[in-house]
Structure formats: structure tokens, C-alpha cells
Amino acid sequence: MSFSEPLSRVLIPLVLGITRRFMLRGGTQSCERRLAGIPTHYYQLPARGNPQNPMPVVLIHGIADSAITWAFVARGMAKIGPVYAVDLPGFGLSGYPAGRRYASINEQVQVIEALLRDVVGGPALLVGNSMGGWIAARLAVRNPELARGIVLLDPGGAQLAGRPSWEPFADTVAVRDMRTVRRIYRQMFGRVPLALYLAQHSFRDLFLRDAVREFVAAAKEDDFFSPEELAAIRVPVALVWGSRDTFLPAGSFEFFRDNLTSAEVCLLPGCGHLPQRERPYKLVRFTRRFAARLGSAGDA
């Protein structure tokens, strides 16, 4: 064990804990509820600024992440309407399906559907990053009546040439050594925060959790989107992509751009895989404009 390893293993949990306290002190509530049979934790923030046409916003994080990823955009999103940021099964403070240490895409979609029906009480604007975008788009295919619109931030789930297209990604997220951690940093971030190099062990631990490893191993080709499925989405769609994102398999951006033919596309120069962290203000402004157009269309 190196001299710096103990610090490296606790740094990200420490930062997440501080960020959580920051959120709670700012008026965000920490809530728990059993959704689709799974103990689920989510953060709830009331609408701010008396929006003219309040629209609930559901924020869905990506793989190896948690709802805390939305800490720097949640208050801005609350100017659209009440915000619900959910910890997906096995991540953050949420539990697992009974008898298993991961949740499939289908089960994760069921959790969001239950959140919309039982907590939000109706359709919402869904904002999903990476795996969260995969979930939001899958929900829009299955239950469009529950989505006012979807904002997909560097979404996963592109079929491409089938599961073989995703094998290099699966190998990367297995993070077999610290060199792979540093490669993921370069793939994920437009500009890698220097502090992350002090947190390599705790970053690796995020990907070594069962919720990540077993999810990746169990993913089936049917879980991925075909061009026809994306083309059939009838709710309003926005596609946001960081121009320097190389975390997902090559061709993912083009797959979504070309098959979501009516999507509003926002390319963020110099940004990586996590726009909510790297470009929070631009993301909030874009999403608020998108939501305003949805509200205007609903009033027409």
C-alpha cells in the first residue's frame, strides 16, 4: 500500500458527504420510499421563483454515480418546477432488488415509473445522464404518457453493431488497474480536475461495486436501442453532448443524433461525459429554455 492510498480511498466519499450536507442545508429534502419493490432514496427540492407553468423535473444519474451528481444544477432546475433527484437501485442510498446485487435497465425504468406515479403524481420532464439517459429514453418508448419531455445528456444504450460494440467499454469499466482509472478520467472529462488524481482508489471503488459490474455483465442486446425504437419516440427530446466525451463507444453520439430525428441538439465544446458537473450553468439555461417551449406547447 502506498503512503497516499488511505487518503485516496476516502477522498470521494468525503467530498460526497460534504456535498450532501450542502444540498440539505440549501432546502433539499432527503426522502425514502419503496418503489417497484425496491427501497429507493431520492432528494426533493420544491419549485423556486414561482414558475408560471411549473413542471416537475426528475433527474436520473449515470453508472457508478448517484443523485449527488446533480448538486450544482438542482436549484436552477427548480425554477422549472419541483425537482426529484433519484438514487438508482444499488447506488447512493438506495437498496437492491430482493436477492440480487444489481438492477437491470428494465427494473430501473420501473423505479422511475413508480416515482412518477406514486411520488410526483404525474408526468415530468426527465433529465438523464449516461445510463440515466438510457433509462429516460426507454421510459419514453414504453410509457410516453409519463414524460412531458426528455433531456438526454451523453446517453448510453446505443445498439451500434450489437453487444460486441460495447465489449471495449465493458473491459474499461472493469478497471483492472490504476492505469485504467486514469484513462477513464481522460475519457470522461474535458479537463480532468487535478483533485481526482488524489482520489484514484475511491474512484475505482465506485466502478468495482456489484451494481456496476453485475449490471454490465448481465446487459443483453435487447436492452440496447434499435434505430426504430429511437425513431418511434413521440415525446419532445433534447440531446446534449460533450464534444470531448470518449467514455462511451465510438459512434454513440451519431447514433442518437441520426435516429432522434426531431431532437433539439446541443453540443458542448470542450465538455466531457458529465455536463451537469462540467457545464452546470449552460445545462440549466438550455433545459429551462427547452422546458419553457414544452409549457408553451402545452398551453396552445
C-alpha positions as a Python dict, from the first residue, in 0.01 Angstrom:
ca = {
    (1, 'M'): (0, 0, 0),
    (2, 'S'): (135, 343, -95),
    (3, 'F'): (155, 627, 154),
    (4, 'S'): (-130, 815, -20),
    (5, 'E'): (-367, 519, -64),
    (6, 'P'): (-567, 567, 262),
    (7, 'L'): (-644, 927, 165),
    (8, 'S'): (-723, 820, -191),
    (9, 'R'): (-978, 565, -66),
    (10, 'V'): (-1173, 813, 148),
    (11, 'L'): (-1150, 1130, -62),
    (12, 'I'): (-1453, 1083, -287),
    (13, 'P'): (-1682, 959, -4),
    (14, 'L'): (-1569, 1261, 199),
    (15, 'V'): (-1648, 1504, -85),
    (16, 'L'): (-1985, 1338, -147),
    (17, 'G'): (-2072, 1367, 221),
    (18, 'I'): (-1985, 1737, 225),
    (19, 'T'): (-2187, 1794, -92),
    (20, 'R'): (-2486, 1612, 57),
    (21, 'R'): (-2478, 1840, 363),
    (22, 'F'): (-2457, 2140, 129),
    (23, 'M'): (-2770, 2019, -52),
    (24, 'L'): (-2968, 1956, 266),
    (25, 'R'): (-2878, 2294, 414),
    (26, 'G'): (-2999, 2456, 93),
    (27, 'G'): (-3354, 2330, 138),
    (28, 'T'): (-3331, 1990, -34),
    (29, 'Q'): (-3513, 1707, 144),
    (30, 'S'): (-3378, 1354, 174),
    (31, 'C'): (-3663, 1104, 120),
    (32, 'E'): (-3703, 726, 117),
    (33, 'R'): (-3978, 513, -29),
    (34, 'R'): (-4023, 161, -162),
    (35, 'L'): (-4068, 195, -538),
    (36, 'A'): (-4134, -105, -763),
    (37, 'G'): (-4048, -319, -462),
    (38, 'I'): (-3702, -163, -413),
    (39, 'P'): (-3601, 64, -119),
    (40, 'T'): (-3533, 389, -301),
    (41, 'H'): (-3378, 713, -185),
    (42, 'Y'): (-3433, 1044, -360),
    (43, 'Y'): (-3380, 1415, -300),
    (44, 'Q'): (-3671, 1654, -338),
    (45, 'L'): (-3647, 2029, -387),
    (46, 'P'): (-3958, 2250, -413),
    (47, 'A'): (-4009, 2482, -708),
    (48, 'R'): (-3832, 2818, -677),
    (49, 'G'): (-3932, 3159, -802),
    (50, 'N'): (-4299, 3078, -869),
    (51, 'P'): (-4260, 2945, -1226),
    (52, 'Q'): (-4553, 3040, -1448),
    (53, 'N'): (-4617, 2684, -1564),
    (54, 'P'): (-4446, 2461, -1307),
    (55, 'M'): (-4332, 2128, -1447),
    (56, 'P'): (-4183, 1854, -1227),
    (57, 'V'): (-3826, 1761, -1313),
    (58, 'V'): (-3682, 1414, -1248),
    (59, 'L'): (-3302, 1387, -1255),
    (60, 'I'): (-3153, 1042, -1330),
    (61, 'H'): (-2780, 983, -1281),
    (62, 'G'): (-2545, 754, -1470),
    (63, 'I'): (-2344, 441, -1400),
    (64, 'A'): (-2125, 438, -1085),
    (65, 'D'): (-2275, 775, -987),
    (66, 'S'): (-2552, 894, -754),
    (67, 'A'): (-2811, 1169, -723),
    (68, 'I'): (-2545, 1394, -568),
    (69, 'T'): (-2411, 1446, -920),
    (70, 'W'): (-2696, 1699, -965),
    (71, 'A'): (-2595, 1916, -668),
    (72, 'F'): (-2489, 2213, -880),
    (73, 'V'): (-2788, 2213, -1114),
    (74, 'A'): (-3081, 2118, -887),
    (75, 'R'): (-3158, 2470, -763),
    (76, 'G'): (-3150, 2606, -1117),
    (77, 'M'): (-3377, 2326, -1237),
    (78, 'A'): (-3619, 2410, -954),
    (79, 'K'): (-3710, 2727, -1147),
    (80, 'I'): (-3884, 2489, -1390),
    (81, 'G'): (-4076, 2312, -1112),
    (82, 'P'): (-4025, 2075, -819),
    (83, 'V'): (-3712, 1862, -858),
    (84, 'Y'): (-3671, 1493, -776),
    (85, 'A'): (-3317, 1352, -797),
    (86, 'V'): (-3324, 976, -751),
    (87, 'D'): (-3054, 731, -641),
    (88, 'L'): (-3097, 437, -876),
    (89, 'P'): (-3108, 84, -726),
    (90, 'G'): (-2770, -9, -581),
    (91, 'F'): (-2634, 346, -599),
    (92, 'G'): (-2621, 628, -346),
    (93, 'L'): (-2852, 546, -56),
    (94, 'S'): (-3090, 317, -247),
    (95, 'G'): (-3117, -59, -197),
    (96, 'Y'): (-3118, -354, -435),
    (97, 'P'): (-3390, -578, -577),
    (98, 'A'): (-3461, -869, -346),
    (99, 'G'): (-3199, -1143, -371),
    (100, 'R'): (-2974, -960, -619),
    (101, 'R'): (-2692, -704, -612),
    (102, 'Y'): (-2783, -517, -928),
    (103, 'A'): (-3088, -390, -1116),
    (104, 'S'): (-3148, -437, -1487),
    (105, 'I'): (-3240, -148, -1715),
    (106, 'N'): (-3600, -272, -1708),
    (107, 'E'): (-3607, -265, -1327),
    (108, 'Q'): (-3455, 80, -1317),
    (109, 'V'): (-3720, 207, -1559),
    (110, 'Q'): (-3985, 55, -1332),
    (111, 'V'): (-3845, 250, -1037),
    (112, 'I'): (-3871, 579, -1229),
    (113, 'E'): (-4223, 491, -1345),
    (114, 'A'): (-4321, 424, -981),
    (115, 'L'): (-4161, 751, -874),
    (116, 'L'): (-4366, 940, -1133),
    (117, 'R'): (-4693, 770, -1041),
    (118, 'D'): (-4658, 744, -662),
    (119, 'V'): (-4444, 1043, -566),
    (120, 'V'): (-4456, 1304, -844),
    (121, 'G'): (-4818, 1222, -923),
    (122, 'G'): (-4797, 1256, -1299),
    (123, 'P'): (-4572, 1319, -1599),
    (124, 'A'): (-4249, 1513, -1565),
    (125, 'L'): (-3953, 1642, -1760),
    (126, 'L'): (-3691, 1365, -1740),
    (127, 'V'): (-3324, 1465, -1743),
    (128, 'G'): (-3086, 1169, -1760),
    (129, 'N'): (-2708, 1140, -1789),
    (130, 'S'): (-2536, 836, -1941),
    (131, 'M'): (-2722, 530, -1806),
    (132, 'G'): (-2984, 776, -1676),
    (133, 'G'): (-3041, 894, -2033),
    (134, 'W'): (-3079, 531, -2138),
    (135, 'I'): (-3347, 490, -1869),
    (136, 'A'): (-3528, 813, -1962),
    (137, 'A'): (-3541, 722, -2330),
    (138, 'R'): (-3651, 365, -2252),
    (139, 'L'): (-3934, 505, -2037),
    (140, 'A'): (-4037, 738, -2320),
    (141, 'V'): (-4064, 436, -2551),
    (142, 'R'): (-4267, 232, -2300),
    (143, 'N'): (-4482, 494, -2127),
    (144, 'P'): (-4478, 825, -2317),
    (145, 'E'): (-4773, 949, -2105),
    (146, 'L'): (-4533, 977, -1810),
    (147, 'A'): (-4285, 1206, -1986),
    (148, 'R'): (-4352, 1570, -2070),
    (149, 'G'): (-4017, 1559, -2247),
    (150, 'I'): (-3672, 1405, -2210),
    (151, 'V'): (-3330, 1570, -2196),
    (152, 'L'): (-3058, 1314, -2269),
    (153, 'L'): (-2706, 1402, -2153),
    (154, 'D'): (-2449, 1180, -2327),
    (155, 'P'): (-2690, 884, -2306),
    (156, 'G'): (-2586, 520, -2313),
    (157, 'G'): (-2769, 232, -2477),
    (158, 'A'): (-2687, 282, -2845),
    (159, 'Q'): (-2715, -53, -3025),
    (160, 'L'): (-2438, 26, -3273),
    (161, 'A'): (-2314, -314, -3403),
    (162, 'G'): (-2460, -506, -3108),
    (163, 'R'): (-2302, -613, -2781),
    (164, 'P'): (-1954, -658, -2941),
    (165, 'S'): (-1953, -279, -2985),
    (166, 'W'): (-1972, -247, -2608),
    (167, 'E'): (-1705, -503, -2515),
    (168, 'P'): (-1421, -245, -2501),
    (169, 'F'): (-1641, -29, -2277),
    (170, 'A'): (-1716, -328, -2052),
    (171, 'D'): (-1346, -402, -2030),
    (172, 'T'): (-1269, -41, -1938),
    (173, 'V'): (-1527, -15, -1660),
    (174, 'A'): (-1387, -334, -1507),
    (175, 'V'): (-1095, -100, -1405),
    (176, 'R'): (-841, -378, -1361),
    (177, 'D'): (-563, -137, -1265),
    (178, 'M'): (-494, 226, -1180),
    (179, 'R'): (-379, 299, -1534),
    (180, 'T'): (-738, 230, -1644),
    (181, 'V'): (-867, 478, -1385),
    (182, 'R'): (-653, 750, -1539),
    (183, 'R'): (-775, 650, -1888),
    (184, 'I'): (-1136, 682, -1770),
    (185, 'Y'): (-1054, 1027, -1633),
    (186, 'R'): (-932, 1136, -1977),
    (187, 'Q'): (-1235, 980, -2147),
    (188, 'M'): (-1489, 1131, -1906),
    (189, 'F'): (-1368, 1484, -1854),
    (190, 'G'): (-1297, 1763, -2095),
    (191, 'R'): (-1044, 1887, -1839),
    (192, 'V'): (-958, 1642, -1561),
    (193, 'P'): (-985, 1805, -1215),
    (194, 'L'): (-643, 1772, -1052),
    (195, 'A'): (-801, 1660, -724),
    (196, 'L'): (-922, 1343, -896),
    (197, 'Y'): (-564, 1221, -925),
    (198, 'L'): (-557, 1214, -543),
    (199, 'A'): (-879, 1007, -541),
    (200, 'Q'): (-793, 728, -784),
    (201, 'H'): (-862, 442, -541),
    (202, 'S'): (-1203, 571, -430),
    (203, 'F'): (-1294, 644, -793),
    (204, 'R'): (-1202, 286, -883),
    (205, 'D'): (-1411, 157, -592),
    (206, 'L'): (-1719, 322, -746),
    (207, 'F'): (-1685, 101, -1054),
    (208, 'L'): (-1599, -215, -863),
    (209, 'R'): (-1936, -223, -686),
    (210, 'D'): (-2168, -512, -770),
    (211, 'A'): (-2429, -266, -901),
    (212, 'V'): (-2189, -174, -1182),
    (213, 'R'): (-2005, -500, -1250),
    (214, 'E'): (-2311, -724, -1249),
    (215, 'F'): (-2521, -476, -1448),
    (216, 'V'): (-2261, -463, -1725),
    (217, 'A'): (-2219, -842, -1726),
    (218, 'A'): (-2596, -902, -1745),
    (219, 'A'): (-2681, -647, -2016),
    (220, 'K'): (-2847, -811, -2318),
    (221, 'E'): (-2860, -693, -2677),
    (222, 'D'): (-3237, -641, -2641),
    (223, 'D'): (-3167, -381, -2372),
    (224, 'F'): (-3000, -154, -2627),
    (225, 'F'): (-3188, 82, -2857),
    (226, 'S'): (-3251, -3, -3217),
    (227, 'P'): (-3280, 285, -3464),
    (228, 'E'): (-3651, 207, -3500),
    (229, 'E'): (-3712, 241, -3125),
    (230, 'L'): (-3548, 582, -3109),
    (231, 'A'): (-3731, 699, -3420),
    (232, 'A'): (-4061, 595, -3261),
    (233, 'I'): (-4022, 824, -2958),
    (234, 'R'): (-4302, 1078, -2975),
    (235, 'V'): (-4231, 1297, -2671),
    (236, 'P'): (-4015, 1608, -2718),
    (237, 'V'): (-3645, 1523, -2697),
    (238, 'A'): (-3329, 1723, -2639),
    (239, 'L'): (-2985, 1567, -2687),
    (240, 'V'): (-2694, 1727, -2503),
    (241, 'W'): (-2342, 1600, -2574),
    (242, 'G'): (-1996, 1696, -2455),
    (243, 'S'): (-1768, 1727, -2756),
    (244, 'R'): (-1478, 1564, -2569),
    (245, 'D'): (-1671, 1264, -2437),
    (246, 'T'): (-1488, 945, -2537),
    (247, 'F'): (-1616, 734, -2245),
    (248, 'L'): (-1898, 574, -2443),
    (249, 'P'): (-1832, 355, -2750),
    (250, 'A'): (-1739, 545, -3065),
    (251, 'G'): (-2041, 634, -3274),
    (252, 'S'): (-2279, 674, -2980),
    (253, 'F'): (-2340, 1044, -3039),
    (254, 'E'): (-2404, 994, -3410),
    (255, 'F'): (-2639, 703, -3336),
    (256, 'F'): (-2862, 918, -3115),
    (257, 'R'): (-2834, 1231, -3330),
    (258, 'D'): (-2924, 1049, -3651),
    (259, 'N'): (-3211, 842, -3510),
    (260, 'L'): (-3371, 1103, -3284),
    (261, 'T'): (-3462, 1298, -3593),
    (262, 'S'): (-3674, 1562, -3418),
    (263, 'A'): (-3440, 1615, -3121),
    (264, 'E'): (-3303, 1954, -3031),
    (265, 'V'): (-2926, 1901, -3021),
    (266, 'C'): (-2684, 2093, -2800),
    (267, 'L'): (-2313, 2019, -2844),
    (268, 'L'): (-2097, 2150, -2559),
    (269, 'P'): (-1743, 2235, -2680),
    (270, 'G'): (-1464, 2116, -2452),
    (271, 'C'): (-1704, 1924, -2226),
    (272, 'G'): (-1679, 1555, -2139),
    (273, 'H'): (-1928, 1293, -2030),
    (274, 'L'): (-2079, 1481, -1734),
    (275, 'P'): (-2232, 1813, -1845),
    (276, 'Q'): (-2406, 1853, -1506),
    (277, 'R'): (-2061, 1877, -1345),
    (278, 'E'): (-1856, 2047, -1615),
    (279, 'R'): (-2114, 2287, -1763),
    (280, 'P'): (-2385, 2323, -1494),
    (281, 'Y'): (-2492, 2678, -1582),
    (282, 'K'): (-2513, 2612, -1956),
    (283, 'L'): (-2708, 2295, -1890),
    (284, 'V'): (-2957, 2472, -1664),
    (285, 'R'): (-3012, 2753, -1914),
    (286, 'F'): (-3061, 2509, -2201),
    (287, 'T'): (-3301, 2290, -2001),
    (288, 'R'): (-3506, 2588, -1881),
    (289, 'R'): (-3548, 2711, -2239),
    (290, 'F'): (-3646, 2362, -2352),
    (291, 'A'): (-3897, 2332, -2066),
    (292, 'A'): (-4043, 2676, -2145),
    (293, 'R'): (-4115, 2564, -2500),
    (294, 'L'): (-4282, 2250, -2366),
    (295, 'G'): (-4501, 2465, -2140),
    (296, 'S'): (-4594, 2693, -2427),
    (297, 'A'): (-4686, 2396, -2645),
    (298, 'G'): (-4900, 2257, -2362),
    (299, 'D'): (-5089, 2584, -2333),
    (300, 'A'): (-5154, 2607, -2706),
}
